Amino acid sequence: MTDPNAIQPSALDQLPDRDPEETAEWRASLDAVAREAGPHRAAYLMRRTLERAEAGGIALPKLLETDYVNTIPTAAEPAVPGDEAMETRITAWNRWNAAAMVTRGSKYGVGGHIATFASAAWLYETGFNHFFQGKEADGSGDQLYIQGHASPGIYARAFLDGRLNEGHLDNFRQESGGNGLPSYPHPRRLPWLWEFPTVSMGLGPLSAIYQARFNRYLTNRGIKDVSASHVWAFLGDGEMDEPESTAALALAAREELDNLTFVINCNLQRLDGPVRANFKIVQELEAQFRGAGWNVIKTLWGSAWDELFQLDTTGALVRRLREVPDAQIQTYQTRDAAYIRADFFGKDPALVEMAKLLSDDKILECFHLSRGGHEARKVYAAYKAAVEHKGAPTVILAQTVKGNTLGEGFASKNANHQMKKLTVDEFKTMRDLLGLPIKDSDFADGQVPYGHPGADSPEVRYLQERRAALGGPAPARRTHALAPLPAPAEKAFASFDKGSGSQNVATTMAFVRLVKDLVRDKETGKRWVPIVPDEARTFGMESLFPSLGIYSPKGQTYEPVDRDQLMYYKEAKNGQILNEGITEAGSMADFIAASSAYATHGEAMIPFYIFYSMFGWQRTADQMWQLGDQLGRGFLVGATAGRTTLTGEGLQHADGHSPVIAATNPAALTYDPAFAYEIAVVVREGLRRMYGEAKPGEDQNVFYYLTVYNEPLPQPAKPAGLGIDEGIVKGLYRFNTAESAGVTAPANAPRIQLLGSGTAIHWALEAQQLLAEEWGVAADVWSATSWSELRRDAMEADAALLRGEERVPYVRQALQGAEGPVLAVSDYMRQVPDQIAQWVEQDWSSLGADGFGLSDTREAARRHFGVDAQSIVVAALAQLAKRGEVKATAVKEAREKYGL
């Protein structure tokens, strides 16, 4: 029979027990406590012991959950500096105007959210009054990631401090007139206020982590010391379900980003109901963050709960709080004292006795109103502890009531996210609760008034003085008057003009070689930020490892296995390359932080992010949209591009559509260059446009998407003649004619224009030979470097015509006088070249790789999709036969000859 007092085998048995007698005494002590004082007391002692061990640096597994109470005890809370009564009045005005703004706009049907800011008001106001550093002091200030649905509260504060007026508030979500406010934080729409777009759930937390990391990167590389900047990310507990929200928690802890604080508004509600109806989201998040290595601060209960906790001499209250699911907590906030006495306190005899000491008003105060996130003192204590904590990022889990102060019709209701307005009577109740001097007569014609104490009122003076002491208004975006970056030496670009001769070079390699030369530039080389998601060797970038170094805040603490090789794996604290591991989302977050450093930190950085083209736009297009909203600049490079060039990889690697997705982004300039010299021209133009001398009316806040291929082919020399560079930039130029190509075709031969982009131009050139030699057809070949830029120009021309301006699209100008029909081909779906069909005056047809990709050789894949040279010949003959310029039988003969 097993001795119940014997120490059972465990993983610890792998270690020798140096004193079995002492071990037995400890176990016996625990058994005695459990037997005499109960298991709850034993569990309490164990938790306290583990906490003590952790605080003392004793190496033990972390305690992932703590009790459902505040991390910082009331007795340890520091006094809030400043005037708490004044800050309460300021917050009241902001609450009012946020609700008024959305309610007034509801008559136009534009929507808006009231309940989120109502729950989070003190989370923001405490930061604005005491912590958030502005941009007018030394350094870059703090970076604030505002929860999107809380935007009305931020607008209300900007109204109070004079940065917005009533006209702005009345145009909330009505931007077309030019004086409106965007629904959410949108830098492109309100570039003097917003820095970071956050309303696409999950992208805010991910970007905040990489922004904090990029701040360290800038400091460690000696670009700019931004060590005083702190990143604050305000998030919702429901938002944390997005995989992006928690994707990089380990990175933040691993790199000890103590310049980062997450503030999660735990109002326990998402859009349709409770976040964790049958569970506890705060405890779940605590375990997740503590397990990842974060410092966790729970700010759950307000000061009204202090009396209850003092009465809890048995721990029954703490135990009950741990076991009640979130949905029931929400229910308590809407039920009377009798219900709470029966359902909450009635479950434990000790709590029944405690409840006898509490009045109904006290119970309702605690369960309806008193939350840690609603009290400046509690929030201040959490923020102060967060910014003073060193060695790890901090998350603050602040419990609030969604719809707080908006009345019983809003608070904790499942539907409050969709409730867009208050009635006049509800506003009057809110006014009385907040103590605002707004008269009944101010509600003219049933319209809720905005409230303002006056530009010279004590409230406004206090607010502005606090912000002045903290470095100016916040949030705020500053577009620094940066001098244009000097253009790199022309030699780096011109070296591609002569071609590669007989050497086969893939355009991916050509791009990497160009960057390798550009990062050596004395003026701008240090500003390049190479970003790659663990595929550097795939793209031939390993040669950059020893020369640039891979960024690591730890440097290189080990001896690399390839130390004896020329291109060894070199990590360095001042490394330039961001090699992110297998995370396209993380790499994009890096890119976004680097691409907007010109505004965030006043430092122009030149990021290029190179990735499998299939895993860029398809996987992270939402972040590309975020990038455009954030006015980011840089080069996205889709490598191993195209549907048929990546031999053997198959369906999920075969990109036939990234240019289609890219074309939907107004900030993206998408290019599909065929040759190395085209890449050089596009990159040179991109550097000029984004970082150099902008032309009048030219938007610098764009980014470039280049597709490059892994197919090694001879790179031709740049054709001689005027306008080649202009054609490359605008999207189309004639690479050769049948005559200049030296193909033999009879006099007066039928003629066709072949337009190809990227690697497809090589099939067009082969088809040019076959058409002349075997079918007596002359073909001119054009390089379409950007179908989407051609389309964008044509659409602008159409818009100009509607304004009464005469303007001919560039594609029509370029093809003017070109004989015969036009046949376009690319390694993408036909929709890519078909973007420009309506503006081409000649007869139009296209070929493309529509459908799913497949594993095979390049030749077989191209035959499968009907885009190889022979397929182009047949399609060209079909076009000419339709016009009566070749015999109809030629099409059948060609199909049979080529085995189609």
Disulfide bonds with the S-S distance in Angstrom:
none
